[in-house]
Amino acid sequence: MEIKRKPINVLIIIIIIGIIVAFLLIVNNFIISTRIYYRINYKANIQNSESIIEKGELFEYQKYCKYRDDWWGEVHNVSNSDYYYHIDRDLIESLKLKVEDDKEKFHFWPFYSHKLFYSLEATNETLIYLTYNNNSIIKAEYANHTEIFAARSRHYENNSLYWVGNWYLNFTHIPFVSNMSSTILLNDIILIKINLYYDYVYGNVGAETLRIEQFLCFNSNFQTMFVYFPLVGMLMA
């Protein structure tokens, strides 16, 4: 009798282990599913807010924006770069789609997560101080001189200063300057602040992170005055 009972006992143990493993996988996948989501937030309590949001998300960054990041301070076109990300509607929709598709999959890795946070805020500002030169934007401040953003500074080999970052200046509305920096007052403008955070943890040592902050400024006629966003790259591990 014992000889016959052993295979039965082994089978029972295998079944119990299988049930436990299946239960743990289901619970694990349920927990993981709470970590796969996106949040989109728009805050634009101004007139023509839908048009402003559309202009901000559909601005042709690659066509107009420049950047400079080398020791010679040379200006480059963003369209020539493969890794300097900017936020536009195509990027938002593609990341949303990745997260949505991921919700339909079964996941085993216990620390798996896939998140997207996107926010756009548009405000009317009576006054903004913009500091810039012909080759870069340096900083922008509110009327009370609270900083909106500031570009990172670097030095040439001869120790003279320059600023890095992606930028666009509409020189049909903003004058050229011949010195290293000039500050002008922009009146009655619309400021758009955009933030995007994308975090994808998919394996023991596999992860992707993208964090972008972006600023656009329009005048009362909805014409783009300037655009600025720091140099950004997708971090992968």
NUFITI-931443 format. One record per residue (C-alpha): x, y, z. Coordinates in steps of 0.5 Angstrom, whole numbers, padded with zeros to 4 digits, always signed. Example, Ala and Ser with C-alpha at 12.3 -4.5 7.8 and 13.67 -1.06 7.14 Angstrom:
residues 2
+0025-0009+0016
+0027-0002+0014
//
This chain:
residues 237
+0000+0000+0000
+0006+0005+0002
+0009+0004-0005
+0002+0006-0009
+0001+0012-0004
+0008+0015-0005
+0006+0017-0012
-0001+0020-0010
+0002+0024-0004
+0007+0027-0009
+0002+0029-0014
-0002+0032-0009
+0004+0036-0007
+0005+0038-0014
-0002+0040-0014
-0002+0044-0008
+0005+0048-0010
+0001+0049-0017
-0005+0052-0014
+0000+0056-0009
+0004+0059-0015
-0002+0060-0019
-0005+0064-0013
+0001+0068-0012
+0002+0070-0020
-0005+0072-0020
-0004+0076-0014
+0002+0079-0016
-0001+0081-0023
-0007+0084-0019
-0002+0088-0015
+0002+0090-0021
-0004+0092-0025
-0005+0098-0020
+0002+0100-0022
+0000+0101-0030
-0003+0107-0031
-0003+0114-0033
-0005+0121-0031
-0007+0127-0036
-0008+0134-0033
-0010+0140-0036
-0011+0147-0032
-0012+0153-0037
-0018+0157-0034
-0017+0163-0039
-0020+0165-0046
-0019+0160-0052
-0016+0155-0047
-0017+0149-0052
-0013+0153-0058
-0008+0155-0053
-0007+0148-0051
-0007+0145-0058
-0002+0151-0060
+0003+0148-0054
+0002+0141-0056
+0003+0142-0064
+0008+0147-0064
+0014+0145-0069
+0019+0144-0064
+0024+0141-0069
+0023+0146-0074
+0024+0152-0070
+0028+0150-0063
+0035+0150-0063
+0040+0148-0057
+0047+0149-0055
+0051+0144-0051
+0059+0144-0053
+0065+0148-0051
+0065+0152-0057
+0057+0154-0056
+0055+0152-0063
+0048+0153-0064
+0045+0146-0067
+0038+0145-0070
+0034+0140-0065
+0032+0136-0071
+0039+0134-0072
+0039+0131-0065
+0037+0124-0064
+0036+0124-0056
+0034+0131-0054
+0026+0130-0052
+0021+0135-0053
+0014+0134-0051
+0009+0134-0057
+0002+0131-0058
+0005+0125-0062
+0010+0123-0056
+0004+0124-0051
+0000+0119-0055
+0005+0114-0056
+0007+0114-0049
-0001+0113-0047
-0001+0108-0052
+0004+0104-0049
+0001+0104-0042
-0006+0102-0045
-0003+0096-0049
+0001+0094-0042
-0005+0094-0038
-0008+0088-0042
-0001+0083-0041
+0000+0079-0036
+0006+0080-0032
+0011+0076-0027
+0016+0081-0025
+0014+0083-0018
+0017+0090-0018
+0014+0091-0025
+0011+0098-0026
+0009+0103-0032
+0007+0110-0031
+0006+0116-0034
+0004+0123-0031
+0003+0129-0036
+0000+0136-0034
-0001+0143-0038
-0002+0149-0034
-0004+0156-0038
-0004+0162-0035
-0005+0170-0036
+0001+0174-0034
+0001+0181-0034
+0009+0182-0034
+0014+0177-0035
+0022+0179-0035
+0026+0175-0040
+0033+0175-0040
+0037+0172-0047
+0042+0174-0052
+0041+0172-0060
+0044+0165-0058
+0040+0162-0052
+0035+0164-0047
+0038+0165-0040
+0032+0166-0035
+0025+0168-0034
+0022+0171-0028
+0015+0173-0026
+0013+0180-0024
+0016+0180-0017
+0022+0177-0020
+0021+0170-0018
+0024+0165-0022
+0020+0161-0028
+0026+0158-0030
+0034+0159-0031
+0038+0155-0036
+0044+0152-0034
+0051+0156-0035
+0057+0153-0038
+0064+0156-0040
+0068+0156-0046
+0075+0154-0046
+0077+0161-0045
+0073+0161-0039
+0067+0166-0042
+0060+0164-0040
+0055+0161-0045
+0048+0158-0043
+0045+0151-0045
+0038+0148-0047
+0033+0148-0052
+0030+0154-0054
+0026+0158-0059
+0026+0166-0060
+0021+0170-0064
+0025+0175-0067
+0020+0179-0070
+0017+0180-0064
+0023+0180-0059
+0029+0185-0061
+0036+0182-0063
+0041+0184-0058
+0049+0185-0059
+0051+0184-0052
+0052+0177-0048
+0045+0178-0044
+0039+0183-0044
+0033+0183-0040
+0026+0185-0043
+0019+0186-0041
+0014+0182-0044
+0007+0185-0042
+0000+0181-0043
+0002+0174-0045
+0000+0167-0044
+0005+0162-0040
+0004+0155-0041
+0008+0150-0037
+0008+0143-0039
+0011+0137-0035
+0012+0130-0037
+0014+0124-0033
+0015+0117-0035
+0017+0111-0031
+0018+0104-0034
+0021+0099-0030
+0020+0092-0033
+0026+0087-0031
+0031+0086-0026
+0036+0091-0028
+0031+0094-0034
+0028+0101-0033
+0027+0107-0037
+0025+0114-0035
+0024+0120-0038
+0023+0127-0035
+0021+0134-0038
+0019+0141-0036
+0018+0145-0042
+0015+0153-0042
+0012+0156-0048
+0010+0164-0048
+0005+0167-0053
+0003+0174-0054
-0005+0176-0053
-0005+0175-0061
-0003+0168-0059
+0003+0168-0063
+0009+0165-0060
+0014+0169-0057
+0019+0164-0054
+0020+0157-0052
+0025+0154-0047
+0026+0147-0045
+0032+0144-0041
+0037+0139-0045
+0033+0132-0044
+0035+0125-0045
+0032+0118-0044
+0035+0115-0038
+0036+0107-0039
+0038+0102-0034
//
